[in-house]
Structure formats: C-alpha cells, structure tokens
Amino acid sequence: MLTPYYQQDAEFVTITREQGSQFAKKVADDFNPLHDADAKKFCVPGDLLFSLVLSRYGVSENMYFKFEGMVDETSQLQFPEAADEFAVTSNEKVMLSVKRDGETSQCPTLIESLTKNYVAFSGTTFPHMIVPVMGEKEVMINPARPMVIYESMAIHFDDINVKSVELETDTPEFEYEGKRGKIILKFNFISEGKKVGRGEKHMLVSGIKAYDQQAIDDLIAYYNERKATL
C-alpha cells in the first residue's frame, strides 16, 4: 500500500515531492497546498510518517505520536530498532517521536485498515471538521494564509485482537486565545459493530480571525475546485 510513496536504501527513507503529493491526494484525500509537488514550502504529509511507523512497528494498544519537524524531499529519515520510545530522525534532528506500550499486533489486515481509515479521516479534517468547530465560537482560520499545524495524535485500543477497524467521528474540541488555538479531533475505533478503542488528533491553529461567512464560502469553493482539478 505504501510502496509507491517512498524510497528505502541501506540506511535512509526518502520521500520525493511527487510521492508526498500523490499520497496526500490519492490516499488521504488531502488537498492542503503545503503538499503540492510545486509548493514553495513543501511538506510531506504527517499521515505518511504515521503510516510508515505502523507498517514497520505494528499497532500497539497505546500509541502517542508527536510531530517535531517538517519533513521535505531533502530529509533522510532513519527509523530505529523497535522500542517503547523512539524517534524518527533526519540528520540527527527529531522529526517524529513515538511512545507506545501494551500488547502489539502485527496483523496485516488491522494495520492496513487502521492506516487507510485513519488517513482518510485525517485528510478530510479541513474543511469538513475544522470550519464548523471553529464557527461555533464565531471565529475561523485566515483564508489568505490558513495556518493549521498537525501537532500530535494518540490512539488507544481496549481490544487489539481484531482483524480490522473502521473510524467513527466523536465530538471535537476547540479552545483559543487571541489569534492562536488548538483543535482536538476525536474518533472511535469500531470493529464488527463494537467500539474497541479511541483516538485523538491535535492541531494548532494560528492567525485566527472573526467569522466571515463569505470568506469561508470562498475558501471552501477554492478547496473544492482544487480537489476537482488536481
């Protein structure tokens, strides 16, 4: 599933602009301009790093991911030996730190379903989730420079001995002060109709402005046009 989106040599994993962009659009349904192959400040999707970790280390009952650095086409990623705590680095700089505990599953169908369904959920956070949850407090992101940064995520399984999971969205949270805020998107893991776990995605927002319906309509129209034409 992930093979088209990275290169592995003896020591490093590298991801080209085209690979990061294709993963964002084809797998994650994420049309954030930061992930465009020709973006001035290109960034590899955090969800691709998350997916690579699952494929290499499996799924643990409790996992916490913190995105520490911006990965681009020049990054040479090193994935260490499996441990309860480890960091994915590039030139000795931490790009992603991971903590995990509890039982670990290497079940390929669980890993694939979690990867596909989480990435699909994560990729649609804008505008489908971010705009409404901020709108409830009568604010919005800056349409001219929408700064939303993927800070961290966590997952917890009550029962990890399942073959596949689907994601069900839960009630999100949003708090802000001045022009900065934090969004927590929550979800549950469902397997064969039963809740078997839960998770959260934390996002930092800056440049917060007073809500303007016309500006939001224009931003969503621009986003949908990109999705239709790219």
N, CA, C and O of each residue as an XYZ file, in Angstrom:
920
protein
N       0.821     -1.217      0.000
C       0.000      0.000      0.000
C       0.860      1.274      0.000
O       0.529      2.248     -0.676
N       1.963      1.260      0.762
C       2.787      2.463      0.889
C       3.972      2.495     -0.067
O       4.602      3.537     -0.242
N       4.278      1.356     -0.685
C       5.488      1.231     -1.512
C       5.650      2.342     -2.554
O       6.775      2.799     -2.761
N       4.579      2.800     -3.223
C       4.778      3.847     -4.242
C       5.173      5.209     -3.675
O       5.516      6.115     -4.435
N       5.129      5.365     -2.349
C       5.225      6.705     -1.774
C       6.526      6.987     -1.020
O       6.626      7.995     -0.319
N       7.523      6.106     -1.156
C       8.820      6.380     -0.526
C       9.897      5.522     -1.169
O       9.599      4.569     -1.890
N      11.169      5.872     -0.899
C      12.315      5.054     -1.302
C      13.038      4.606     -0.041
O      13.152      5.360      0.926
N      13.519      3.386     -0.064
C      14.327      2.867      1.042
C      15.679      2.449      0.487
O      15.750      1.604     -0.406
N      16.760      3.038      1.014
C      18.069      2.494      0.661
C      18.638      1.814      1.906
O      17.897      1.531      2.847
N      19.920      1.555      1.919
C      20.503      0.788      3.019
C      20.247      1.437      4.376
O      20.071      0.747      5.379
N      20.227      2.749      4.399
C      20.178      3.444      5.685
C      18.987      4.372      5.854
O      18.482      4.535      6.965
N      18.534      4.982      4.766
C      17.554      6.056      4.866
C      16.263      5.755      4.100
O      16.229      4.958      3.162
N      15.206      6.437      4.550
C      13.967      6.538      3.778
C      13.886      7.968      3.259
O      14.075      8.919      4.017
N      13.606      8.119      1.975
C      13.390      9.444      1.404
C      12.042      9.473      0.693
O      11.545      8.451      0.219
N      11.467     10.668      0.631
C      10.149     10.859      0.021
C      10.243     12.063     -0.911
O      10.548     13.169     -0.464
N       9.987     11.859     -2.188
C      10.056     12.969     -3.138
C       8.822     13.857     -3.004
O       7.828     13.476     -2.386
N       8.906     15.030     -3.590
C       7.743     15.923     -3.608
C       6.544     15.240     -4.268
O       5.422     15.310     -3.767
N       6.798     14.583     -5.395
C       5.703     13.935     -6.118
C       5.084     12.820     -5.286
O       3.863     12.664     -5.275
N       5.912     12.042     -4.589
C       5.388     10.953     -3.759
C       4.548     11.486     -2.602
O       3.467     10.965     -2.329
N       5.038     12.519     -1.922
C       4.272     13.108     -0.824
C       2.961     13.689     -1.306
O       1.928     13.543     -0.653
N       3.005     14.353     -2.460
C       1.809     14.964     -3.027
C       0.790     13.911     -3.448
O      -0.408     14.067     -3.212
N       1.270     12.841     -4.072
C       0.364     11.777     -4.515
C      -0.271     11.060     -3.328
O      -1.454     10.722     -3.371
N       0.505     10.825     -2.266
C      -0.065     10.201     -1.062
C      -1.169     11.085     -0.492
O      -2.253     10.600     -0.165
N      -0.892     12.382     -0.373
C      -1.884     13.304      0.181
C      -3.183     13.251     -0.611
O      -4.265     13.161     -0.030
N      -3.078     13.307     -1.934
C      -4.275     13.429     -2.761
C      -4.973     12.092     -3.009
O      -6.201     12.021     -2.977
N      -4.200     11.035     -3.256
C      -4.802      9.750     -3.629
C      -5.196      8.894     -2.431
O      -6.194      8.177     -2.480
N      -4.414      8.968     -1.354
C      -4.681      8.113     -0.193
C      -5.438      8.875      0.888
O      -6.417      8.374      1.442
N      -4.975     10.101      1.189
C      -5.548     10.855      2.306
C      -6.680     11.794      1.895
O      -7.369     12.340      2.757
N      -6.880     11.991      0.581
C      -7.897     12.935      0.114
C      -7.645     14.321      0.721
O      -8.575     15.037      1.090
N      -6.355     14.674      0.813
C      -5.917     15.906      1.473
C      -5.348     16.853      0.412
O      -4.334     16.553     -0.218
N      -6.005     17.987      0.223
C      -5.598     18.928     -0.825
C      -5.000     20.210     -0.245
O      -5.103     21.282     -0.842
N      -4.378     20.083      0.919
C      -3.647     21.193      1.525
C      -2.522     21.625      0.569
O      -1.720     20.789      0.152
N      -2.453     22.916      0.218
C      -1.410     23.368     -0.724
C       0.020     23.069     -0.269
O       0.926     23.000     -1.101
N       0.237     22.890      1.040
C       1.578     22.545      1.537
C       2.090     21.235      0.948
O       3.296     21.002      0.878
N       1.153     20.378      0.524
C       1.533     19.066      0.000
C       1.587     19.027     -1.527
O       1.786     17.960     -2.108
N       1.413     20.175     -2.182
C       1.546     20.212     -3.641
C       3.008     19.995     -4.027
O       3.914     20.492     -3.359
N       3.225     19.260     -5.093
C       4.596     18.968     -5.523
C       5.373     20.237     -5.855
O       6.595     20.273     -5.710
N       4.673     21.273     -6.299
C       5.362     22.515     -6.659
C       5.236     23.600     -5.589
O       5.497     24.772     -5.861
N       4.837     23.218     -4.375
C       4.695     24.201     -3.294
C       6.039     24.847     -2.974
O       7.076     24.185     -2.980
N       6.007     26.143     -2.697
C       7.247     26.849     -2.357
C       7.849     26.251     -1.091
O       9.061     26.058     -1.000
N       6.990     25.960     -0.116
C       7.444     25.367      1.147
C       6.768     24.005      1.297
O       5.819     23.854      2.066
N       7.263     23.026      0.558
C       6.654     21.694      0.520
C       6.840     20.955      1.846
O       7.884     21.058      2.489
N       5.812     20.211      2.239
C       5.863     19.408      3.462
C       5.258     18.036      3.193
O       4.150     17.934      2.667
N       5.983     16.983      3.553
C       5.461     15.614      3.451
C       4.307     15.469      4.441
O       4.445     15.911      5.582
N       3.177     14.872      4.062
C       2.058     14.704      4.996
C       2.468     13.915      6.241
O       3.112     12.870      6.144
N       2.085     14.431      7.410
C       2.362     13.715      8.652
C       1.751     12.328      8.660
O       2.284     11.407      9.279
N       0.623     12.183      7.967
C      -0.044     10.879      7.942
C       0.766      9.820      7.202
O       0.592      8.627      7.453
N       1.645     10.232      6.297
C       2.523      9.263      5.641
C       3.564      8.748      6.635
O       3.891      7.561      6.622
N       4.084      9.619      7.491
C       5.025      9.179      8.530
C       4.332      8.230      9.505
O       4.886      7.193      9.869
N       3.118      8.588      9.926
C       2.326      7.718     10.802
C       2.137      6.345     10.165
O       2.293      5.320     10.829
N       1.804      6.328      8.888
C       1.567      5.069      8.179
C       2.834      4.225      8.096
O       2.778      3.004      8.244
N       3.973      4.869      7.861
C       5.244      4.142      7.794
C       5.600      3.532      9.147
O       6.141      2.427      9.209
N       5.299      4.247     10.225
C       5.556      3.698     11.567
C       4.713      2.449     11.799
O       5.233      1.439     12.273
N       3.426      2.499     11.474
C       2.569      1.319     11.664
C       3.069      0.147     10.837
O       3.083     -0.987     11.317
N       3.479      0.403      9.603
C       3.910     -0.690      8.727
C       5.194     -1.340      9.239
O       5.421     -2.528      9.008
N       6.032     -0.569      9.932
C       7.315     -1.102     10.407
C       7.234     -1.705     11.805
O       7.896     -2.702     12.094
N       6.427     -1.102     12.670
C       6.455     -1.496     14.079
C       5.168     -2.160     14.562
O       5.120     -2.667     15.683
N       4.122     -2.162     13.728
C       2.853     -2.732     14.155
C       2.006     -1.726     14.925
O       2.366     -0.556     15.053
N       0.870     -2.209     15.437
C      -0.074     -1.376     16.189
C      -0.032     -1.799     17.651
O      -0.254     -2.969     17.965
N       0.248     -0.865     18.540
C       0.256     -1.152     19.976
C      -1.030     -0.644     20.616
O      -1.719      0.215     20.066
N      -1.341     -1.197     21.797
C      -2.581     -0.812     22.485
C      -2.636      0.689     22.748
O      -3.690      1.310     22.611
N      -1.508      1.262     23.122
C      -1.420      2.709     23.342
C      -0.266      3.260     22.513
O       0.861      2.772     22.602
N      -0.549      4.269     21.714
C       0.493      4.895     20.901
C       0.296      6.409     20.910
O      -0.823      6.914     20.820
N       1.428      7.118     21.024
C       1.404      8.583     21.001
C       2.446      9.060     19.997
O       3.602      8.641     20.047
N       2.038      9.922     19.100
C       2.909     10.442     18.043
C       2.999     11.961     18.179
O       1.978     12.645     18.255
N       4.217     12.481     18.211
C       4.396     13.936     18.231
C       5.226     14.350     17.024
O       6.337     13.862     16.817
N       4.663     15.260     16.231
C       5.327     15.731     15.016
C       6.233     16.905     15.379
O       5.759     17.981     15.745
N       7.538     16.681     15.274
C       8.519     17.628     15.802
C       9.141     18.516     14.721
O       9.546     19.643     15.007
N       9.218     18.026     13.495
C       9.888     18.783     12.440
C       9.170     18.620     11.116
O       8.382     17.692     10.932
N       9.449     19.530     10.195
C       8.813     19.483      8.881
C       9.663     18.642      7.928
O      10.806     18.989      7.631
N       9.099     17.546      7.459
C       9.806     16.652      6.542
C       9.571     17.116      5.110
O       8.436     17.390      4.717
N      10.659     17.204      4.323
C      10.511     17.546      2.916
C      11.325     16.578      2.062
O      11.785     15.545      2.547
N      11.497     16.922      0.788
C      12.160     15.988     -0.127
C      13.651     15.833      0.158
O      14.285     14.909     -0.352
N      14.217     16.730      0.970
C      15.646     16.622      1.298
C      15.896     15.782      2.551
O      17.040     15.435      2.844
N      14.840     15.456      3.287
C      15.001     14.712      4.545
C      15.459     13.283      4.273
O      14.975     12.625      3.353
N      16.397     12.821      5.086
C      16.866     11.432      5.039
C      16.441     10.779      6.346
O      17.104     10.915      7.374
N      15.330     10.073      6.286
C      14.700      9.566      7.506
C      15.328      8.258      7.961
O      15.536      7.336      7.172
N      15.625      8.203      9.256
C      16.134      6.979      9.859
C      15.109      6.464     10.861
O      14.691      7.180     11.770
N      14.714      5.207     10.676
C      13.778      4.539     11.574
C      14.577      3.572     12.445
O      15.183      2.641     11.914
N      14.598      3.764     13.768
C      15.444      2.942     14.631
C      14.850      1.563     14.910
O      13.767      1.231     14.426
N      15.569      0.771     15.691
C      15.049     -0.512     16.154
C      13.807     -0.267     17.008
O      13.657      0.793     17.616
N      12.920     -1.260     17.046
C      11.687     -1.138     17.825
C      12.002     -0.933     19.305
O      12.907     -1.566     19.847
N      11.244     -0.039     19.955
C      11.396      0.230     21.381
C      10.101      0.855     21.883
O       9.232      1.213     21.089
N       9.971      0.988     23.211
C       8.778      1.624     23.770
C       8.735      3.115     23.435
O       7.661      3.692     23.268
N       9.914      3.727     23.339
C      10.018      5.120     22.920
C      11.109      5.223     21.865
O      12.207      4.700     22.054
N      10.821      5.882     20.772
C      11.842      6.058     19.739
C      11.533      7.308     18.923
O      10.443      7.874     19.012
N      12.507      7.724     18.133
C      12.347      8.912     17.300
C      12.767      8.607     15.873
O      13.778      7.947     15.634
N      11.977      9.096     14.931
C      12.360      9.082     13.519
C      13.136     10.376     13.280
O      12.628     11.466     13.539
N      14.365     10.252     12.786
C      15.240     11.415     12.666
C      15.694     11.637     11.225
O      15.614     10.746     10.380
N      16.171     12.854     10.976
C      16.832     13.192      9.717
C      18.032     14.063     10.064
O      17.879     15.139     10.642
N      19.227     13.594      9.710
C      20.453     14.324     10.071
C      20.493     14.653     11.560
O      20.856     15.759     11.962
N      20.111     13.668     12.365
C      20.134     13.740     13.831
C      19.084     14.690     14.410
O      19.069     14.919     15.620
N      18.218     15.239     13.578
C      17.124     16.078     14.067
C      15.858     15.231     14.162
O      15.512     14.511     13.225
N      15.167     15.321     15.302
C      13.946     14.539     15.504
C      12.813     15.112     14.653
O      12.494     16.298     14.733
N      12.216     14.247     13.840
C      11.078     14.641     13.016
C       9.752     14.139     13.596
O       8.723     14.807     13.504
N       9.803     12.959     14.190
C       8.609     12.345     14.769
C       9.035     11.529     15.972
O       9.910     10.670     15.859
N       8.421     11.786     17.137
C       8.698     10.963     18.314
C       7.483     10.081     18.590
O       6.337     10.497     18.419
N       7.762      8.859     19.017
C       6.711      7.865     19.223
C       6.877      7.230     20.600
O       7.977      6.840     20.991
N       5.766      7.134     21.329
C       5.735      6.375     22.581
C       4.654      5.316     22.442
O       3.603      5.572     21.854
N       4.907      4.130     22.977
C       3.899      3.071     22.877
C       4.059      2.104     24.037
O       5.149      1.930     24.580
N       2.948      1.479     24.403
C       3.006      0.428     25.419
C       1.826     -0.512     25.225
O       0.946     -0.275     24.397
N       1.830     -1.587     26.010
C       0.788     -2.602     25.876
C       1.125     -3.609     24.800
O       2.217     -3.595     24.232
N       0.179     -4.477     24.530
C       0.364     -5.519     23.520
C       0.486     -4.897     22.126
O      -0.136     -3.877     21.832
N       1.292     -5.523     21.282
C       1.462     -5.050     19.903
C       0.953     -6.094     18.922
O       1.256     -7.280     19.047
N       0.176     -5.638     17.943
C      -0.339     -6.520     16.891
C       0.419     -6.262     15.595
O       0.635     -5.117     15.198
N       0.818     -7.354     14.944
C       1.433     -7.262     13.616
C       0.456     -7.723     12.533
O       0.853     -7.979     11.397
N      -0.832     -7.826     12.898
C      -1.851     -8.314     11.964
C      -1.917     -7.397     10.732
O      -2.246     -6.219     10.869
N      -1.612     -7.912      9.538
C      -1.562     -7.041      8.351
C      -2.899     -6.405      8.004
O      -2.934     -5.272      7.523
N      -4.008     -7.117      8.238
C      -5.307     -6.524      7.890
C      -5.689     -5.419      8.871
O      -6.332     -4.443      8.483
N      -5.298     -5.564     10.145
C      -5.547     -4.491     11.117
C      -4.716     -3.262     10.760
O      -5.225     -2.141     10.749
N      -3.432     -3.482     10.468
C      -2.551     -2.360     10.123
C      -3.065     -1.633      8.885
O      -3.102     -0.403      8.856
N      -3.464     -2.390      7.864
C      -3.932     -1.757      6.626
C      -5.238     -1.005      6.832
O      -5.394      0.107      6.329
N      -6.190     -1.601      7.572
C      -7.480     -0.930      7.765
C      -7.324      0.310      8.641
O      -7.961      1.333      8.388
N      -6.475      0.223      9.678
C      -6.238      1.392     10.526
C      -5.568      2.506      9.720
O      -5.951      3.672      9.817
N      -4.572      2.134      8.932
C      -3.875      3.123      8.107
C      -4.846      3.801      7.147
O      -4.932      5.028      7.112
N      -5.576      3.005      6.368
C      -6.488      3.564      5.359
C      -7.565      4.436      5.994
O      -7.820      5.551      5.538
N      -8.195      3.924      7.048
C      -9.337      4.631      7.613
C      -8.928      5.846      8.431
O      -9.626      6.860      8.418
N      -7.798      5.761      9.148
C      -7.341      6.947      9.877
C      -6.899      8.035      8.906
O      -7.258      9.201      9.072
N      -6.129      7.663      7.903
C      -5.622      8.651      6.949
C      -6.779      9.316      6.199
O      -6.746     10.520      5.946
N      -7.796      8.536      5.846
C      -8.968      9.107      5.171
C      -9.697     10.090      6.090
O     -10.132     11.153      5.649
N      -9.826      9.727      7.374
C     -10.441     10.623      8.368
C      -9.609     11.896      8.515
O     -10.134     13.008      8.470
N      -8.320     11.710      8.689
C      -7.416     12.825      8.942
C      -7.369     13.796      7.768
O      -7.325     15.011      7.959
N      -7.378     13.256      6.558
C      -7.276     14.092      5.370
C      -8.482     14.976      5.133
O      -8.384     15.986      4.437
N      -9.625     14.607      5.705
C     -10.842     15.398      5.480
C     -11.124     16.369      6.629
O     -12.207     16.951      6.701
N     -10.148     16.545      7.529
C     -10.403     17.438      8.663
C     -10.670     18.873      8.212
O     -11.448     19.593      8.838
N     -10.018     19.283      7.119
C     -10.352     20.582      6.532
C     -10.991     20.343      5.172
O     -10.467     19.572      4.368
N     -12.106     20.988      4.911
C     -12.815     21.931      5.779
C     -13.917     21.293      6.615
O     -14.554     21.971      7.421
N     -14.147     19.990      6.428
C     -15.349     19.347      6.955
C     -15.490     19.416      8.473
O     -16.611     19.496      8.977
N     -14.386     19.387      9.212
C     -14.464     19.412     10.675
C     -13.968     20.723     11.267
O     -14.562     21.252     12.207
N     -12.870     21.247     10.710
C     -12.259     22.441     11.294
C     -13.180     23.656     11.199
O     -13.353     24.380     12.180
N     -13.771     23.884     10.028
C     -14.608     25.077      9.840
C     -15.802     25.087     10.799
O     -16.030     26.108     11.448
N     -16.578     23.995     10.920
C     -17.731     24.038     11.829
C     -17.352     24.203     13.302
O     -18.001     24.961     14.023
N     -16.294     23.492     13.763
C     -15.967     23.556     15.192
C     -15.453     24.947     15.572
O     -15.703     25.412     16.684
N     -14.735     25.617     14.655
C     -14.308     26.991     14.931
C     -15.484     27.956     14.796
O     -15.594     28.929     15.542
N     -16.357     27.670     13.834
C     -17.516     28.530     13.613
C     -18.441     28.607     14.808
O     -19.116     29.616     15.009
N     -18.478     27.537     15.614
C     -19.309     27.546     16.826
C     -18.881     28.655     17.787
O     -19.687     29.140     18.581
N     -17.621     29.050     17.712
C     -17.115     30.135     18.576
C     -16.939     31.432     17.783
O     -16.272     32.368     18.223
N     -17.565     31.455     16.592
C     -17.611     32.651     15.747
C     -16.229     33.141     15.320
O     -15.981     34.342     15.207
N     -15.334     32.172     15.084
C     -14.016     32.503     14.539
C     -13.707     31.545     13.399
O     -14.438     30.584     13.160
N     -12.602     31.825     12.694
C     -12.211     30.981     11.565
C     -10.706     31.123     11.322
O     -10.059     32.007     11.883
N     -10.161     30.243     10.483
C      -8.773     30.384     10.070
C      -8.656     31.549      9.099
O      -9.650     31.993      8.524
N      -7.454     32.032      8.922
C      -7.211     33.131      7.985
C      -7.229     32.576      6.558
O      -6.333     31.814      6.194
N      -8.227     32.937      5.741
C      -8.312     32.363      4.389
C      -7.089     32.669      3.530
O      -6.718     31.872      2.669
N      -6.459     33.831      3.763
C      -5.296     34.203      2.954
C      -4.071     33.358      3.309
O      -3.203     33.121      2.469
N      -4.015     32.911      4.558
C      -2.867     32.114      4.995
C      -3.343     31.128      6.059
O      -3.099     31.331      7.248
N      -4.017     30.071      5.639
C      -4.585     29.131      6.616
C      -3.493     28.306      7.305
O      -2.994     27.331      6.744
N      -3.130     28.709      8.527
C      -2.068     28.025      9.261
C      -2.663     27.025     10.252
O      -3.110     27.394     11.337
N      -2.657     25.763      9.857
C      -3.126     24.681     10.717
C      -2.021     23.632     10.747
O      -1.696     23.038      9.718
N      -1.451     23.407     11.911
C      -0.299     22.514     12.034
C      -0.689     21.265     12.812
O      -1.304     21.334     13.876
N      -0.316     20.131     12.251
C      -0.581     18.822     12.848
C       0.432     18.644     13.977
O       1.616     18.433     13.717
N      -0.023     18.727     15.228
C       0.901     18.682     16.370
C       1.172     17.258     16.857
O       2.324     16.848     17.003
N       0.096     16.513     17.105
C       0.272     15.181     17.684
C      -0.985     14.354     17.479
O      -2.027     14.869     17.074
N      -0.870     13.070     17.763
C      -2.047     12.200     17.767
C      -1.814     11.062     18.740
O      -0.673     10.728     19.060
N      -2.896     10.470     19.205
C      -2.802      9.349     20.135
C      -3.895      8.350     19.815
O      -4.999      8.728     19.420
N      -3.585      7.067     19.986
C      -4.600      6.029     19.826
C      -4.544      5.077     21.016
O      -3.485      4.852     21.602
N      -5.702      4.526     21.357
C      -5.807      3.561     22.451
C      -6.767      2.453     22.035
O      -7.867      2.715     21.548
N      -6.336      1.221     22.233
C      -7.194      0.069     21.961
C      -7.576     -0.620     23.266
O      -6.712     -0.963     24.073
N      -8.890     -0.822     23.470
C      -9.356     -1.669     24.571
C      -9.170     -3.137     24.201
O      -8.898     -3.978     25.057
N      -9.320     -3.425     22.918
C      -9.152     -4.792     22.400
C      -8.371     -4.704     21.096
O      -8.882     -4.230     20.082
N      -7.131     -5.163     21.138
C      -6.286     -5.080     19.942
C      -6.332     -6.362     19.122
O      -5.752     -6.428     18.038
N      -7.009     -7.366     19.626
C      -7.086     -8.647     18.914
C      -8.252     -8.647     17.931
O      -9.143     -9.495     17.986
N      -8.216     -7.673     17.035
C      -9.238     -7.563     15.993
C      -8.533     -7.579     14.646
O      -7.338     -7.299     14.551
N      -9.290     -7.911     13.608
C      -8.695     -8.041     12.272
C      -8.773     -6.752     11.453
O      -7.995     -6.554     10.520
N      -9.715     -5.882     11.806
C      -9.851     -4.622     11.070
C     -10.659     -3.643     11.912
O     -11.385     -4.038     12.825
N     -10.521     -2.356     11.589
C     -11.290     -1.324     12.283
C     -11.809     -0.297     11.281
O     -11.222     -0.068     10.223
N     -12.921      0.305     11.655
C     -13.421      1.486     10.964
C     -13.368      2.643     11.953
O     -13.303      2.425     13.162
N     -13.396      3.868     11.445
C     -13.368      5.045     12.312
C     -14.733      5.704     12.359
O     -15.424      5.829     11.348
N     -15.100      6.121     13.555
C     -16.346      6.850     13.784
C     -15.972      8.165     14.459
O     -15.308      8.159     15.496
N     -16.383      9.276     13.894
C     -16.014     10.566     14.484
C     -16.762     10.800     15.793
O     -17.916     10.401     15.951
N     -16.075     11.458     16.726
C     -16.656     11.827     18.013
C     -16.668     13.353     18.101
O     -16.216     14.032     17.179
N     -17.181     13.891     19.202
C     -17.326     15.341     19.331
C     -15.966     16.026     19.449
O     -15.194     15.701     20.350
N     -15.660     16.969     18.551
C     -14.363     17.656     18.612
C     -14.352     18.751     19.675
O     -15.400     19.152     20.181
N     -13.149     19.229     20.005
C     -12.988     20.330     20.954
C     -12.156     21.432     20.301
O     -11.279     21.165     19.479
N     -12.450     22.676     20.685
C     -11.665     23.809     20.182
C     -11.581     24.875     21.254
O     -12.601     25.316     21.784
N     -10.360     25.291     21.573
C     -10.126     26.386     22.510
C      -9.154     27.355     21.855
O      -8.254     26.947     21.121
N      -9.343     28.643     22.126
C      -8.404     29.614     21.557
C      -8.271     30.819     22.468
O      -9.132     31.097     23.303
N      -7.166     31.527     22.283
C      -6.928     32.790     22.971
C      -6.237     33.710     21.977
O      -5.167     33.386     21.462
N      -6.848     34.850     21.712
C      -6.282     35.757     20.718
C      -6.306     35.121     19.338
O      -7.357     34.696     18.859
N      -5.138     35.057     18.699
C      -5.066     34.529     17.337
C      -4.581     33.088     17.278
O      -4.371     32.544     16.194
N      -4.402     32.467     18.445
C      -3.904     31.090     18.467
C      -4.889     30.170     19.169
O      -5.566     30.567     20.117
N      -4.958     28.939     18.689
C      -5.877     27.999     19.306
C      -5.463     26.560     19.064
O      -4.474     26.281     18.385
N      -6.241     25.657     19.635
C      -5.961     24.228     19.494
C      -7.263     23.489     19.227
O      -8.269     23.701     19.905
N      -7.223     22.626     18.235
C      -8.369     21.782     17.891
C      -8.017     20.341     18.236
O      -6.940     19.857     17.889
N      -8.925     19.661     18.919
C      -8.756     18.231     19.192
C      -9.884     17.493     18.484
O     -11.054     17.630     18.841
N      -9.518     16.716     17.484
C     -10.494     15.909     16.752
C     -10.488     14.504     17.336
O      -9.436     13.874     17.441
N     -11.651     14.021     17.712
C     -11.748     12.731     18.400
C     -12.438     11.704     17.519
O     -13.285     12.039     16.691
N     -12.061     10.453     17.714
C     -12.658      9.376     16.930
C     -12.644      8.084     17.736
O     -11.869      7.925     18.680
N     -13.518      7.172     17.340
C     -13.587      5.845     17.951
C     -13.245      4.784     16.916
O     -13.492      4.955     15.723
N     -12.673      3.685     17.395
C     -12.414      2.533     16.537
C     -13.563      1.543     16.692
O     -13.918      1.163     17.808
N     -14.133      1.133     15.580
C     -15.254      0.200     15.570
C     -14.841     -1.061     14.819
O     -14.289     -0.988     13.721
N     -15.111     -2.215     15.419
C     -14.852     -3.492     14.744
C     -16.050     -4.406     14.944
O     -16.444     -4.702     16.072
N     -16.616     -4.844     13.837
C     -17.808     -5.701     13.854
C     -18.914     -5.106     14.726
O     -19.577     -5.811     15.486
N     -19.094     -3.790     14.595
C     -20.181     -3.109     15.291
C     -19.896     -2.726     16.726
O     -20.737     -2.098     17.368
N     -18.727     -3.088     17.252
C     -18.392     -2.790     18.650
C     -17.259     -1.773     18.723
O     -16.342     -1.784     17.901
N     -17.337     -0.890     19.725
C     -16.241      0.050     19.965
C     -15.083     -0.694     20.619
O     -15.245     -1.308     21.674
N     -13.907     -0.633     19.983
C     -12.742     -1.360     20.508
C     -11.591     -0.419     20.861
O     -10.527     -0.873     21.282
N     -11.797      0.891     20.693
C     -10.735      1.836     21.019
C     -11.134      3.245     20.640
O     -12.261      3.505     20.218
N     -10.178      4.152     20.801
C     -10.451      5.568     20.528
C      -9.143      6.277     20.195
O      -8.060      5.713     20.346
N      -9.261      7.518     19.742
C      -8.061      8.285     19.435
C      -8.354      9.765     19.325
O      -9.508     10.194     19.334
N      -7.267     10.551     19.218
C      -7.377     11.997     19.095
C      -6.312     12.514     18.145
O      -5.207     11.975     18.082
N      -6.647     13.550     17.416
C      -5.689     14.270     16.574
C      -5.657     15.715     17.054
O      -6.693     16.377     17.094
N      -4.471     16.211     17.421
C      -4.320     17.564     17.948
C      -3.728     18.470     16.874
O      -2.720     18.137     16.250
N      -4.363     19.611     16.670
C      -3.915     20.555     15.642
C      -3.811     21.955     16.236
O      -4.689     22.397     16.978
N      -2.719     22.647     15.898
C      -2.523     24.029     16.335
C      -2.945     24.971     15.216
O      -2.621     24.753     14.049
N      -3.670     26.019     15.588
C      -4.183     26.982     14.613
C      -3.659     28.372     14.975
O      -3.692     28.769     16.140
N      -3.181     29.100     13.978
C      -2.766     30.486     14.223
C      -3.398     31.393     13.175
O      -3.916     30.924     12.162
N      -3.347     32.699     13.432
C      -3.971     33.659     12.518
C      -5.485     33.626     12.577
O      -6.155     33.885     11.577
N      -6.033     33.307     13.753
C      -7.491     33.194     13.901
C      -8.152     34.565     13.710
O      -7.677     35.582     14.215
N      -9.265     34.557     12.965
C      -9.993     35.790     12.668
C     -11.465     35.632     13.041
O     -11.951     34.523     13.264
N     -12.164     36.770     13.104
C     -13.613     36.738     13.319
C     -14.281     36.034     12.138
O     -13.836     36.154     10.996
N     -15.347     35.302     12.428
C     -16.024     34.507     11.398
C     -16.632     35.412     10.327
O     -17.279     36.415     10.627
N     -16.405     35.027      9.071
C     -16.937     35.764      7.918
C     -17.450     34.714      6.935
O     -16.665     34.017      6.293
N     -18.770     34.608      6.825
C     -19.360     33.542      6.020
C     -18.925     33.603      4.562
O     -18.657     32.566      3.955
N     -18.852     34.802      3.989
C     -18.450     34.916      2.587
C     -17.016     34.436      2.393
O     -16.714     33.744      1.420
N     -16.134     34.803      3.321
C     -14.731     34.370      3.222
C     -14.625     32.854      3.339
O     -13.836     32.225      2.635
N     -15.423     32.270      4.231
C     -15.430     30.804      4.385
C     -15.966     30.146      3.120
O     -15.407     29.155      2.650
N     -17.045     30.691      2.568
C     -17.613     30.132      1.331
C     -16.583     30.160      0.204
O     -16.454     29.201     -0.556
N     -15.853     31.271      0.106
C     -14.832     31.397     -0.940
C     -13.703     30.396     -0.722
O     -13.210     29.791     -1.674
N     -13.294     30.223      0.537
C     -12.207     29.296      0.853
C     -12.605     27.856      0.527
O     -11.819     27.105     -0.052
N     -13.820     27.479      0.899
C     -14.288     26.117      0.625
C     -14.441     25.899     -0.882
O     -14.125     24.825     -1.393
N     -14.926     26.921     -1.588
C     -15.052     26.808     -3.049
C     -13.679     26.618     -3.688
O     -13.523     25.812     -4.605
N     -12.688     27.360     -3.202
C     -11.313     27.229     -3.712
C     -10.789     25.820     -3.440
O     -10.176     25.196     -4.305
N     -11.038     25.332     -2.233
C     -10.583     23.985     -1.864
C     -11.251     22.933     -2.750
O     -10.587     22.028     -3.255
N     -12.556     23.056     -2.934
C     -13.283     22.077     -3.755
C     -12.851     22.131     -5.221
O     -12.827     21.107     -5.904
N     -12.512     23.325     -5.698
C     -12.026     23.459     -7.077
C     -10.674     22.746     -7.232
O     -10.441     22.057     -8.225
N      -9.793     22.918     -6.248
C      -8.502     22.219     -6.273
C      -8.724     20.711     -6.305
O      -8.070     19.987     -7.055
N      -9.653     20.257     -5.483
C      -9.929     18.822     -5.390
C     -10.448     18.278     -6.716
O     -10.137     17.151     -7.098
N     -11.234     19.083     -7.407
C     -11.828     18.633     -8.674
C     -10.834     18.662     -9.827
O     -10.963     17.896    -10.782
N      -9.838     19.549     -9.740
C      -8.964     19.756    -10.903
C      -7.568     19.165    -10.750
O      -6.899     18.914    -11.752
N      -7.111     18.936     -9.517
C      -5.743     18.422     -9.337
C      -5.679     16.911     -9.508
O      -4.604     16.322     -9.389
